[in-house]
Amino acid sequence: MSASTEAAGSKSPSKPDAKAPDTRGLAGQTVGDTSICAVTQTELIYRGYEIADLAEHATFEEVAYLLLMGEKPTPAQAKSFHAELAGMRDVPAEVASMLAAIVKASPTTHPMSLLRTGVSLLSHRDPECEDNAPDAELRKAKRLLAKIPTLIGIGQAAWDGRAVPANDPGMTHAAYLLLMLTGKKPTELAARIMDVSLILYAEHDFNASTFACRVIASTETDLHSAICGGIGALKGALHGGANEMAMEMLKEIDRDCAGGRMSVDAWMKQAFETKRKLMGFGHRVYKNGDHRAGILRRWGLKLAEQQGTASKKWFDLGDEVQAIMLRDKAIHPNVDFPCGMTYFVMGIPVPQYTPIFVAARIVGWSAHVMEQHANNRIIRPLASYVGADRRKWNG
Ligand SMILES: CC(C)(COP(=O)(O)OP(=O)(O)OC[C@H]1O[C@@H](n2cnc3c(N)ncnc32)[C@H](O)[C@@H]1OP(=O)(O)O)[C@@H](O)C(=O)NCCC(=O)NCCS
């Protein structure tokens, strides 16, 4: 049907009939090429390397280098990349004081909103903000990667009423991020778990936030503007916000079922009857499970077991919920489900879980913005009109 014949009739937007594939939300549609990442039912590949291989053998900084530069770094390149990032962590004093003032004035603001503002504030102080040349974009991407943990730390320190810890350039990105989040130097195991989670979160082809970044970048606007849009998209409960919501849901189940008041089975039955979405479950692409979930669960469980029953109980509860979801709905957990439990036993405040996702995904977003700019055409699809029939303003 042409756009003009459609405009003559009035249809209400509705779910397509049961037989036709449901393509709302661009489901099942390939909308462009990328050489950064491949997401299939069976694999997740970053520039040719499989995710389990990277989580086992690489560091987050090496993966960041791979995604931004296209190739695995040599040991010397990895060392100098680490030093370069570690030397750029500080943010301008006025950016820090403006963020702290926002927390003071609006303590209930969400850390993702604060982070979005933080990136926007940094844009004003980035001398290359308006320069979209490939080398300038790479430098801006590295600066943002280095500074995002500091932005997160400024907010958390303001909420906790403590000073922002000083930079320790010897710390890895993951260890520094944990220092910023908790105010304490992390253990080696905690830093490694954070490192793995950042690797798992770094990139995922045309997910909603990355696609948002690419759409924004396609207008030939600047990297910081695209990243602000990416943060806004990631914040939503159906996307990155799910790691916080998954933990909140587990806490709710724990409360409702405490002292045998209710079984987990009964809680889940009630959730299914009310058509409640269970956070941390399901995925647009992975229908047989998310490869990242098992990797992160193993690391989180290792820490929980070390810490004892008060921590392990969250993994036991998670396993029970997961088994019921599989048995009754055939829906698998995604990476956000074990992520919630893992960050919880690491002592990280729940509202900071999605900002941690940003500290990793900034790499994927930046790589995609650069890929979009390297071969740009504005992203402007068509819409099928289903609105009112033609009518006259004056009768
Ligand atoms: C990720 C998500 C947005 C994918 O959405 P989608 O591709 O449109 O979902 P699907 O088409 O696979 O859903 C198929 C069916 O499973 C149901 N379903 C999917 N995920 C579900 C969940 N987490 N809890 C309960 N039911 C779920 C849907 O409601 C749908 O049921 P219906 O056919 O009766 O309407 C969705 O699974 C979801 O909302 N999950 C919870 C949020 C989350 O964890 N997000 C992080 C993703 S990494």
PDBQT file of the ligand as one rigid body, heavy atoms in Angstrom, charges set to zero:
ROOT
HETATM    1  C1  LIG A 401      14.290  -8.211  26.664  1.00  0.00    +0.000 C 
HETATM    2  C2  LIG A 401      12.846  -7.986  26.213  1.00  0.00    +0.000 C 
HETATM    3  C3  LIG A 401      12.573  -6.461  26.207  1.00  0.00    +0.000 C 
HETATM    4  C4  LIG A 401      12.687  -8.548  24.794  1.00  0.00    +0.000 C 
HETATM    5  O1  LIG A 401      11.432  -8.137  24.339  1.00  0.00    +0.000 OA
HETATM    6  P1  LIG A 401      10.749  -8.856  23.081  1.00  0.00    +0.000 P 
HETATM    7  O2  LIG A 401      11.792  -9.307  22.122  1.00  0.00    +0.000 OA
HETATM    8  O3  LIG A 401       9.739  -7.929  22.556  1.00  0.00    +0.000 OA
HETATM    9  O4  LIG A 401      10.068 -10.111  23.793  1.00  0.00    +0.000 OA
HETATM   10  P2  LIG A 401       9.609 -11.447  23.117  1.00  0.00    +0.000 P 
HETATM   11  O5  LIG A 401       8.950 -11.150  21.814  1.00  0.00    +0.000 OA
HETATM   12  O6  LIG A 401      10.709 -12.429  23.113  1.00  0.00    +0.000 OA
HETATM   13  O7  LIG A 401       8.510 -11.966  24.141  1.00  0.00    +0.000 OA
HETATM   14  C5  LIG A 401       7.825 -13.162  23.870  1.00  0.00    +0.000 C 
HETATM   15  C6  LIG A 401       6.833 -13.434  24.958  1.00  0.00    +0.000 C 
HETATM   16  O8  LIG A 401       7.563 -13.690  26.168  1.00  0.00    +0.000 OA
HETATM   17  C7  LIG A 401       7.139 -12.813  27.185  1.00  0.00    +0.000 C 
HETATM   18  N1  LIG A 401       8.298 -12.376  27.935  1.00  0.00    +0.000 N 
HETATM   19  C8  LIG A 401       9.486 -11.978  27.430  1.00  0.00    +0.000 A 
HETATM   20  N2  LIG A 401      10.298 -11.607  28.418  1.00  0.00    +0.000 NA
HETATM   21  C9  LIG A 401       9.606 -11.778  29.563  1.00  0.00    +0.000 A 
HETATM   22  C10 LIG A 401       9.915 -11.533  30.895  1.00  0.00    +0.000 A 
HETATM   23  N3  LIG A 401      11.099 -11.036  31.255  1.00  0.00    +0.000 N 
HETATM   24  N4  LIG A 401       8.974 -11.821  31.839  1.00  0.00    +0.000 NA
HETATM   25  C11 LIG A 401       7.781 -12.314  31.487  1.00  0.00    +0.000 A 
HETATM   26  N5  LIG A 401       7.432 -12.538  30.216  1.00  0.00    +0.000 NA
HETATM   27  C12 LIG A 401       8.332 -12.270  29.273  1.00  0.00    +0.000 A 
HETATM   28  C13 LIG A 401       6.539 -11.629  26.458  1.00  0.00    +0.000 C 
HETATM   29  O9  LIG A 401       5.612 -10.931  27.277  1.00  0.00    +0.000 OA
HETATM   30  C14 LIG A 401       5.886 -12.281  25.270  1.00  0.00    +0.000 C 
HETATM   31  O10 LIG A 401       4.667 -12.822  25.685  1.00  0.00    +0.000 OA
HETATM   32  P3  LIG A 401       3.357 -12.647  24.779  1.00  0.00    +0.000 P 
HETATM   33  O11 LIG A 401       3.698 -13.306  23.475  1.00  0.00    +0.000 OA
HETATM   34  O12 LIG A 401       2.316 -13.319  25.567  1.00  0.00    +0.000 OA
HETATM   35  O13 LIG A 401       3.154 -11.171  24.629  1.00  0.00    +0.000 OA
HETATM   36  C15 LIG A 401      11.864  -8.708  27.157  1.00  0.00    +0.000 C 
HETATM   37  O14 LIG A 401      12.214 -10.071  27.221  1.00  0.00    +0.000 OA
HETATM   38  C16 LIG A 401      11.836  -8.098  28.540  1.00  0.00    +0.000 C 
HETATM   39  O15 LIG A 401      11.093  -7.131  28.770  1.00  0.00    +0.000 OA
HETATM   40  N6  LIG A 401      12.626  -8.631  29.495  1.00  0.00    +0.000 N 
HETATM   41  C17 LIG A 401      12.713  -8.046  30.816  1.00  0.00    +0.000 C 
HETATM   42  C18 LIG A 401      13.663  -6.854  30.822  1.00  0.00    +0.000 C 
HETATM   43  C19 LIG A 401      15.096  -7.258  30.658  1.00  0.00    +0.000 C 
HETATM   44  O16 LIG A 401      15.574  -8.151  31.323  1.00  0.00    +0.000 OA
HETATM   45  N7  LIG A 401      15.795  -6.525  29.788  1.00  0.00    +0.000 N 
HETATM   46  C20 LIG A 401      17.226  -6.749  29.550  1.00  0.00    +0.000 C 
HETATM   47  C21 LIG A 401      17.458  -7.297  28.191  1.00  0.00    +0.000 C 
HETATM   48  S1  LIG A 401      19.153  -7.744  27.955  1.00  0.00    +0.000 SA
ENDROOT
TORSDOF 0
